[in-house]
Amino acid sequence: MAAMPDTPPALTREDVAHLADLARIDLSDAELDHLAPQLSVILESVASIQGVAGDDVPPTSHPLPLTNVFREDVVTPSLSAEEALAGAPAVEQQRFSVPRILGDEQ
Amino acid sequence: MSASTEVLVDFDEALERYDPALGLEVHVELNTATKMFCGCPATFGGEPNTQVCPTCLGLPGAMPAVNGKAVEAAIRIGLALNCEIAEWCRFARKNYFYPDMPKNFQTSQYDEPIAFDGYMDVEVDGTTFRVEIERAHMEEDTGKSTHVGGATGRIHGADHSLVDYNRAGIPLIEIVTRPIVGAGARAPEVARAYVAQLRDLILALGVSEARMDQGNLRADVNLSLAPKGSGVLGTRSETKNVNSFRSVERAVRFEVARHAGVLDAGGKVVQETRHFHEDTGITTSGREKSDAEDYRYFPEPDLVPVAPSREWVEELRATLPENPTAKRARLQAEWGYSDLEMRDTVGAGAFGLVEETIAAGASPQAARKWWVAELARRANDAGVELAAVGVTPVQVAAVQALVEGGTINDKLARQVFDGLVAGEGTPEEIVAARGLAIVSDDGALGAAVDKAIEANPDVAQKIRDGKVAAAGALIGAVMKEMRGQADAGRVRELVLERLS
């Protein structure tokens, strides 16, 4: 499994192709040629922040100094099935109908 | 690509050449009132898509909120497994595209599980194996897909899936072991015993219904083989959703035989997901683990970290039930079972059932007799777990009460169990409906005794001559005549009265 890196490595064309594949975005060769350098520039720009952060600044995932924000285990009203399914492209037997997917459930 | 034809090596033979390493991942669905990150009910069996809201449907703008009760349950499970509880941990997004998660990610935990570095001591036939727990983390369940249409017979190949999101977002705790090595030929039993003991623990904690048949408790079984004595770990396969204790054992057994076949032929085991088939006891290839493993985890920005205070952890530790191993030792002494009786009881998966039966009023020996001898045999014949044999602890206690009250004997009790399994009503109703009650009425018994004496004049003469032991033959004849329903003690008295 890939770790969450502290420093983003330089983004190669292969990286972009791989990420596009994982994100189910179909990129042409021309698009890859065009996007890979641009994404690298963006990453580099963002990475400049690391020049400012010293060793005394811990990595931060959340801007607010909050922990343990919990909800009571109390039921709140759900949507009706009609509401839930209102935006579905296709409905069958009160369920979301989706195209057959190859591969496994997680 | 995985091989389509598999050569299986005999299990015992495989273990002469290879050391198995097990790994178990168990998902426990919590019995909280609501889901992990929203207030939708977490109950089982609602009409499709009626227990959903913008959060668990992944609609834009919806924000999750952590169920405190689920965090509490996760910590209690961690403590019961002798784990450290994280002082600070975060949720993470596990990104993948599959319609069972409408958000396109599952909210889980990655490298900061709430509980880690624990263990559970598992007993198999009187030997204890320490199973090390790597981690227990919080996550959410997925929706339920129903696949429609077969691969053949549809012109446009329009196979599709129907998804019900009622289950999406129900709190799950995933418990992951470290590789279990050194179990050798006992690996299948150790795997089974671990899952069974874990289920006992979860039930004792009261945090889940823990019913494997309903998917409240789901086991993934990892297995690898390494050349005997090499001390390395081989390539593993991961058999998903193995849904009974018996299947856990069978899945391990099958995978040992399959891996050995691949390795013996000089092949390489493919790291992949496999599916276990209950009917045939085999596993088949699912997907290879390669790109699919790249879940691009990152910290969940919509949920703040969880930092359980040490005071809270200690409060929760104080709520833990008696450790099941200690409890077992205590009850063995209380029930007066020998080590062998206890081992048979646990081995038959009858421990909890016996405990409940005793609580319902049966004596320890009677409870053990029915579950371990009679009902375990029936469960085995039917290929089901003992708990699913169709008889409850309360019913067993009621049957035993009928035996002790003299209404039926052990032999007739077996017919009552037949009736219970067939769903014919309560033990009392079955005794009445099937006419099973023992006859102790002197009129009916006397007639049968007279008939037996008449039919066996030689035996009768022996008894008259003082050979009382011969009475057994006449009692047997009466029992046969009365289809086993005669009060044997009274019959003996009647025989001796007539022939003395």
Interface residues (C-beta under 8 A of the other chain):
Chain A: M1 A2 A3 M4 H18 D21 L22 R24 S61 H62 L64 L66 T67 N68 V69 F70 R71 E72 D73 V74 V75 T76 P77 S78 L79 S80 A81 A84 L85 G87 E92 Q93 Q94 R95 F96 S97 V98 P99 R100 I101 G103 D104 E105 Q106
Chain B: T32 A33 T34 C38 G39 C40 P41 E47 P48 N49 T50 Q51 V52 C53 P54 L57 L59 A65 V66 N67 G68 K69 A70 V71 W88 R90 K94 N95 Y96 F97 Y98 P99 D100 M101 P102 Q106 Y110 D111 T142 S145 T146 H147 V148 G149 D159 H160 S161 L162 V163 D164 Y165 K240 T273 G286 R287 D291 A292 E293 D294 Y295 R296 Y297 F298 P299 P301 L303 V304 P305 V306 A307 P308
